[in-house]
Amino acid sequence: MIENAEKRLFEYISKSEMVISLEGLEEVKHFYEHGEYEMSFEGLVIEFMRINVYPTDFNFSDWKQLALDYGLHNNSVFDGDFWNKFYRWGKSYPKI
């Protein structure tokens, strides 16, 4: 399951390259390249929340599962309230 999670994270990062800031993207990639996948994912989400944008083809269920896979519902690195903010952000995605 973890290998699949890493592949999904890489896909999410790749699709985000033209959306989030170069500085944010570099940090996200740095953590990914050093095997800190939960930090990479948390940073990626924080970048999207910061600019109030959603990824292309966003599916909150998929993103939520990845956050759960990385244990971000119990422990985060950058924001102690990450899970609540992430959940509100994901649930606020406009359904067309």
VMD Tcl script that builds the backbone (N, CA, C; Angstrom):
set m [mol new atoms 288]
animate dup $m
set s [atomselect $m all]
$s set {name element resname resid chain x y z} {
  {N N MET 1 A 0.828 -1.197 0.000}
  {CA C MET 1 A 0.000 0.000 0.000}
  {C C MET 1 A 0.868 1.255 0.000}
  {N N ILE 2 A 1.971 1.252 0.731}
  {CA C ILE 2 A 2.818 2.437 0.816}
  {C C ILE 2 A 3.405 2.766 -0.555}
  {N N GLU 3 A 3.839 1.762 -1.305}
  {CA C GLU 3 A 4.391 2.023 -2.632}
  {C C GLU 3 A 3.347 2.704 -3.507}
  {N N ASN 4 A 2.123 2.238 -3.426}
  {CA C ASN 4 A 1.032 2.858 -4.172}
  {C C ASN 4 A 0.823 4.300 -3.714}
  {N N ALA 5 A 0.933 4.544 -2.405}
  {CA C ALA 5 A 0.779 5.894 -1.860}
  {C C ALA 5 A 1.867 6.809 -2.419}
  {N N GLU 6 A 3.074 6.315 -2.495}
  {CA C GLU 6 A 4.179 7.117 -3.030}
  {C C GLU 6 A 3.942 7.454 -4.497}
  {N N LYS 7 A 3.409 6.522 -5.246}
  {CA C LYS 7 A 3.113 6.776 -6.665}
  {C C LYS 7 A 2.015 7.823 -6.804}
  {N N ARG 8 A 0.990 7.725 -5.968}
  {CA C ARG 8 A -0.093 8.719 -6.015}
  {C C ARG 8 A 0.436 10.093 -5.635}
  {N N LEU 9 A 1.270 10.150 -4.597}
  {CA C LEU 9 A 1.843 11.425 -4.194}
  {C C LEU 9 A 2.666 12.028 -5.321}
  {N N PHE 10 A 3.474 11.218 -5.982}
  {CA C PHE 10 A 4.284 11.713 -7.102}
  {C C PHE 10 A 3.377 12.277 -8.200}
  {N N GLU 11 A 2.282 11.595 -8.463}
  {CA C GLU 11 A 1.325 12.063 -9.467}
  {C C GLU 11 A 0.723 13.409 -9.045}
  {N N TYR 12 A 0.353 13.534 -7.785}
  {CA C TYR 12 A -0.224 14.784 -7.284}
  {C C TYR 12 A 0.787 15.929 -7.395}
  {N N ILE 13 A 2.040 15.646 -7.066}
  {CA C ILE 13 A 3.079 16.672 -7.163}
  {C C ILE 13 A 3.261 17.089 -8.618}
  {N N SER 14 A 3.322 16.123 -9.513}
  {CA C SER 14 A 3.506 16.414 -10.935}
  {C C SER 14 A 2.385 17.282 -11.483}
  {N N LYS 15 A 1.161 16.990 -11.082}
  {CA C LYS 15 A 0.015 17.768 -11.566}
  {C C LYS 15 A -0.041 19.167 -10.953}
  {N N SER 16 A 0.733 19.401 -9.917}
  {CA C SER 16 A 0.699 20.672 -9.198}
  {C C SER 16 A 1.779 21.650 -9.657}
  {N N GLU 17 A 2.645 21.197 -10.530}
  {CA C GLU 17 A 3.811 21.999 -10.898}
  {C C GLU 17 A 3.476 23.369 -11.464}
  {N N MET 18 A 2.381 23.490 -12.164}
  {CA C MET 18 A 2.035 24.772 -12.779}
  {C C MET 18 A 1.067 25.579 -11.913}
  {N N VAL 19 A 0.767 25.079 -10.720}
  {CA C VAL 19 A -0.241 25.727 -9.884}
  {C C VAL 19 A 0.374 26.373 -8.648}
  {N N ILE 20 A 1.174 25.628 -7.910}
  {CA C ILE 20 A 1.733 26.175 -6.670}
  {C C ILE 20 A 3.040 26.909 -6.967}
  {N N SER 21 A 3.497 27.683 -6.007}
  {CA C SER 21 A 4.709 28.482 -6.194}
  {C C SER 21 A 5.931 27.589 -6.393}
  {N N LEU 22 A 6.920 28.114 -7.082}
  {CA C LEU 22 A 8.154 27.370 -7.309}
  {C C LEU 22 A 8.825 27.032 -5.981}
  {N N GLU 23 A 8.841 27.974 -5.057}
  {CA C GLU 23 A 9.437 27.738 -3.742}
  {C C GLU 23 A 8.714 26.606 -3.005}
  {N N GLY 24 A 7.387 26.655 -3.008}
  {CA C GLY 24 A 6.608 25.604 -2.369}
  {C C GLY 24 A 6.841 24.262 -3.029}
  {N N LEU 25 A 6.874 24.263 -4.353}
  {CA C LEU 25 A 7.093 23.029 -5.104}
  {C C LEU 25 A 8.463 22.423 -4.792}
  {N N GLU 26 A 9.475 23.273 -4.705}
  {CA C GLU 26 A 10.817 22.781 -4.388}
  {C C GLU 26 A 10.857 22.123 -3.014}
  {N N GLU 27 A 10.160 22.712 -2.041}
  {CA C GLU 27 A 10.126 22.121 -0.705}
  {C C GLU 27 A 9.402 20.780 -0.726}
  {N N VAL 28 A 8.280 20.722 -1.414}
  {CA C VAL 28 A 7.503 19.489 -1.522}
  {C C VAL 28 A 8.358 18.399 -2.168}
  {N N LYS 29 A 9.050 18.738 -3.249}
  {CA C LYS 29 A 9.901 17.763 -3.945}
  {C C LYS 29 A 11.077 17.336 -3.076}
  {N N HIS 30 A 11.642 18.277 -2.326}
  {CA C HIS 30 A 12.769 17.959 -1.448}
  {C C HIS 30 A 12.377 16.859 -0.457}
  {N N PHE 31 A 11.245 17.046 0.196}
  {CA C PHE 31 A 10.809 16.048 1.167}
  {C C PHE 31 A 10.507 14.713 0.482}
  {N N TYR 32 A 9.911 14.769 -0.696}
  {CA C TYR 32 A 9.610 13.534 -1.431}
  {C C TYR 32 A 10.900 12.791 -1.772}
  {N N GLU 33 A 11.872 13.518 -2.299}
  {CA C GLU 33 A 13.138 12.902 -2.720}
  {C C GLU 33 A 13.914 12.307 -1.547}
  {N N HIS 34 A 13.663 12.797 -0.343}
  {CA C HIS 34 A 14.351 12.285 0.839}
  {C C HIS 34 A 13.496 11.293 1.639}
  {N N GLY 35 A 12.435 10.811 1.016}
  {CA C GLY 35 A 11.616 9.776 1.642}
  {C C GLY 35 A 10.726 10.264 2.767}
  {N N GLU 36 A 10.566 11.559 2.882}
  {CA C GLU 36 A 9.688 12.147 3.907}
  {C C GLU 36 A 8.326 12.406 3.260}
  {N N TYR 37 A 7.646 11.332 2.902}
  {CA C TYR 37 A 6.432 11.433 2.105}
  {C C TYR 37 A 5.295 12.149 2.825}
  {N N GLU 38 A 5.173 11.901 4.138}
  {CA C GLU 38 A 4.105 12.573 4.873}
  {C C GLU 38 A 4.348 14.081 4.924}
  {N N MET 39 A 5.605 14.496 5.027}
  {CA C MET 39 A 5.930 15.924 5.036}
  {C C MET 39 A 5.704 16.522 3.655}
  {N N SER 40 A 6.025 15.767 2.625}
  {CA C SER 40 A 5.805 16.218 1.259}
  {C C SER 40 A 4.324 16.434 0.997}
  {N N PHE 41 A 3.518 15.469 1.396}
  {CA C PHE 41 A 2.075 15.579 1.170}
  {C C PHE 41 A 1.481 16.720 1.996}
  {N N GLU 42 A 1.857 16.801 3.257}
  {CA C GLU 42 A 1.343 17.881 4.101}
  {C C GLU 42 A 1.716 19.238 3.512}
  {N N GLY 43 A 2.951 19.373 3.073}
  {CA C GLY 43 A 3.393 20.629 2.466}
  {C C GLY 43 A 2.629 20.952 1.194}
  {N N LEU 44 A 2.358 19.937 0.394}
  {CA C LEU 44 A 1.602 20.139 -0.844}
  {C C LEU 44 A 0.199 20.645 -0.537}
  {N N VAL 45 A -0.455 20.027 0.410}
  {CA C VAL 45 A -1.802 20.459 0.788}
  {C C VAL 45 A -1.774 21.876 1.340}
  {N N ILE 46 A -0.811 22.170 2.183}
  {CA C ILE 46 A -0.705 23.511 2.752}
  {C C ILE 46 A -0.522 24.549 1.650}
  {N N GLU 47 A 0.263 24.233 0.645}
  {CA C GLU 47 A 0.442 25.165 -0.474}
  {C C GLU 47 A -0.887 25.428 -1.180}
  {N N PHE 48 A -1.659 24.388 -1.424}
  {CA C PHE 48 A -2.970 24.567 -2.062}
  {C C PHE 48 A -3.910 25.375 -1.169}
  {N N MET 49 A -3.911 25.083 0.116}
  {CA C MET 49 A -4.785 25.824 1.026}
  {C C MET 49 A -4.356 27.293 1.109}
  {N N ARG 50 A -3.057 27.534 1.073}
  {CA C ARG 50 A -2.536 28.894 1.170}
  {C C ARG 50 A -3.023 29.771 0.025}
  {N N ILE 51 A -3.087 29.208 -1.183}
  {CA C ILE 51 A -3.528 29.990 -2.347}
  {C C ILE 51 A -5.009 29.783 -2.652}
  {N N ASN 52 A -5.670 28.978 -1.803}
  {CA C ASN 52 A -7.108 28.727 -1.931}
  {C C ASN 52 A -7.487 28.204 -3.321}
  {N N VAL 53 A -6.757 27.186 -3.738}
  {CA C VAL 53 A -6.969 26.552 -5.039}
  {C C VAL 53 A -7.014 25.052 -4.814}
  {N N TYR 54 A -7.668 24.359 -5.742}
  {CA C TYR 54 A -7.720 22.898 -5.684}
  {C C TYR 54 A -6.953 22.318 -6.865}
  {N N PRO 55 A -6.384 21.150 -6.674}
  {CA C PRO 55 A -5.648 20.495 -7.757}
  {C C PRO 55 A -6.565 20.122 -8.922}
  {N N THR 56 A -5.982 19.966 -10.078}
  {CA C THR 56 A -6.702 19.483 -11.238}
  {C C THR 56 A -7.239 18.085 -10.930}
  {N N ASP 57 A -8.468 17.825 -11.337}
  {CA C ASP 57 A -9.091 16.512 -11.118}
  {C C ASP 57 A -9.137 16.132 -9.637}
  {N N PHE 58 A -9.391 17.111 -8.775}
  {CA C PHE 58 A -9.393 16.873 -7.335}
  {C C PHE 58 A -10.510 15.927 -6.929}
  {N N ASN 59 A -10.143 14.933 -6.145}
  {CA C ASN 59 A -11.093 13.999 -5.554}
  {C C ASN 59 A -10.735 13.904 -4.074}
  {N N PHE 60 A -11.543 14.545 -3.240}
  {CA C PHE 60 A -11.212 14.612 -1.821}
  {C C PHE 60 A -11.062 13.227 -1.197}
  {N N SER 61 A -11.863 12.284 -1.593}
  {CA C SER 61 A -11.760 10.929 -1.029}
  {C C SER 61 A -10.364 10.349 -1.241}
  {N N ASP 62 A -9.808 10.545 -2.427}
  {CA C ASP 62 A -8.463 10.034 -2.719}
  {C C ASP 62 A -7.403 10.754 -1.889}
  {N N TRP 63 A -7.516 12.078 -1.816}
  {CA C TRP 63 A -6.556 12.863 -1.042}
  {C C TRP 63 A -6.672 12.537 0.451}
  {N N LYS 64 A -7.884 12.363 0.913}
  {CA C LYS 64 A -8.104 12.021 2.322}
  {C C LYS 64 A -7.479 10.665 2.631}
  {N N GLN 65 A -7.646 9.691 1.742}
  {CA C GLN 65 A -7.058 8.369 1.964}
  {C C GLN 65 A -5.541 8.459 2.043}
  {N N LEU 66 A -4.940 9.286 1.198}
  {CA C LEU 66 A -3.487 9.433 1.239}
  {C C LEU 66 A -3.057 10.074 2.561}
  {N N ALA 67 A -3.799 11.066 3.019}
  {CA C ALA 67 A -3.494 11.691 4.313}
  {C C ALA 67 A -3.597 10.659 5.437}
  {N N LEU 68 A -4.606 9.812 5.369}
  {CA C LEU 68 A -4.754 8.747 6.370}
  {C C LEU 68 A -3.602 7.748 6.283}
  {N N ASP 69 A -3.219 7.378 5.056}
  {CA C ASP 69 A -2.100 6.453 4.862}
  {C C ASP 69 A -0.827 6.978 5.524}
  {N N TYR 70 A -0.643 8.299 5.473}
  {CA C TYR 70 A 0.547 8.920 6.058}
  {C C TYR 70 A 0.358 9.299 7.525}
  {N N GLY 71 A -0.785 8.983 8.097}
  {CA C GLY 71 A -1.018 9.224 9.513}
  {C C GLY 71 A -1.223 10.683 9.889}
  {N N LEU 72 A -1.574 11.494 8.910}
  {CA C LEU 72 A -1.709 12.929 9.178}
  {C C LEU 72 A -2.951 13.278 9.990}
  {N N HIS 73 A -3.838 12.330 10.165}
  {CA C HIS 73 A -4.996 12.566 11.028}
  {C C HIS 73 A -4.595 12.496 12.505}
  {N N ASN 74 A -3.449 11.888 12.785}
  {CA C ASN 74 A -2.956 11.762 14.154}
  {C C ASN 74 A -1.757 12.652 14.450}
  {N N ASN 75 A -0.937 12.884 13.439}
  {CA C ASN 75 A 0.318 13.591 13.667}
  {C C ASN 75 A 0.724 14.332 12.405}
  {N N SER 76 A 0.960 15.624 12.552}
  {CA C SER 76 A 1.452 16.412 11.429}
  {C C SER 76 A 2.713 17.139 11.866}
  {N N VAL 77 A 3.459 17.630 10.911}
  {CA C VAL 77 A 4.746 18.258 11.196}
  {C C VAL 77 A 4.657 19.777 11.163}
  {N N PHE 78 A 4.008 20.311 10.158}
  {CA C PHE 78 A 4.045 21.758 9.923}
  {C C PHE 78 A 2.925 22.526 10.605}
  {N N ASP 79 A 1.797 21.891 10.823}
  {CA C ASP 79 A 0.636 22.586 11.372}
  {C C ASP 79 A -0.102 21.641 12.308}
  {N N GLY 80 A -0.126 21.980 13.580}
  {CA C GLY 80 A -0.770 21.137 14.569}
  {C C GLY 80 A -2.262 20.943 14.337}
  {N N ASP 81 A -2.866 21.840 13.578}
  {CA C ASP 81 A -4.294 21.741 13.267}
  {C C ASP 81 A -4.513 21.320 11.808}
  {N N PHE 82 A -3.511 20.665 11.248}
  {CA C PHE 82 A -3.557 20.306 9.830}
  {C C PHE 82 A -4.812 19.520 9.475}
  {N N TRP 83 A -5.114 18.483 10.258}
  {CA C TRP 83 A -6.216 17.601 9.880}
  {C C TRP 83 A -7.539 18.358 9.781}
  {N N ASN 84 A -7.833 19.195 10.762}
  {CA C ASN 84 A -9.082 19.959 10.727}
  {C C ASN 84 A -9.126 20.912 9.541}
  {N N LYS 85 A -8.025 21.592 9.288}
  {CA C LYS 85 A -7.966 22.524 8.149}
  {C C LYS 85 A -8.087 21.763 6.828}
  {N N PHE 86 A -7.376 20.658 6.730}
  {CA C PHE 86 A -7.424 19.839 5.519}
  {C C PHE 86 A -8.842 19.342 5.261}
  {N N TYR 87 A -9.491 18.866 6.309}
  {CA C TYR 87 A -10.841 18.331 6.167}
  {C C TYR 87 A -11.818 19.418 5.715}
  {N N ARG 88 A -11.734 20.595 6.322}
  {CA C ARG 88 A -12.606 21.712 5.913}
  {C C ARG 88 A -12.334 22.124 4.474}
  {N N TRP 89 A -11.051 22.204 4.120}
  {CA C TRP 89 A -10.659 22.575 2.757}
  {C C TRP 89 A -11.212 21.559 1.757}
  {N N GLY 90 A -11.016 20.298 2.022}
  {CA C GLY 90 A -11.467 19.248 1.116}
  {C C GLY 90 A -12.980 19.217 0.964}
  {N N LYS 91 A -13.680 19.377 2.071}
  {CA C LYS 91 A -15.136 19.357 2.034}
  {C C LYS 91 A -15.717 20.613 1.404}
  {N N SER 92 A -14.933 21.663 1.276}
  {CA C SER 92 A -15.398 22.917 0.679}
  {C C SER 92 A -15.240 22.929 -0.842}
  {N N TYR 93 A -14.676 21.857 -1.385}
  {CA C TYR 93 A -14.478 21.804 -2.834}
  {C C TYR 93 A -15.831 21.930 -3.537}
  {N N PRO 94 A -15.925 22.886 -4.454}
  {CA C PRO 94 A -17.225 23.067 -5.152}
  {C C PRO 94 A -17.550 21.873 -6.038}
  {N N LYS 95 A -18.688 21.315 -5.824}
  {CA C LYS 95 A -19.147 20.181 -6.654}
  {C C LYS 95 A -19.932 20.744 -7.829}
  {N N ILE 96 A -19.538 20.342 -8.994}
  {CA C ILE 96 A -20.204 20.852 -10.213}
  {C C ILE 96 A -21.241 19.869 -10.685}
}
mol reanalyze $m
mol bondsrecalc $m
mol representation Tube
mol addrep $m
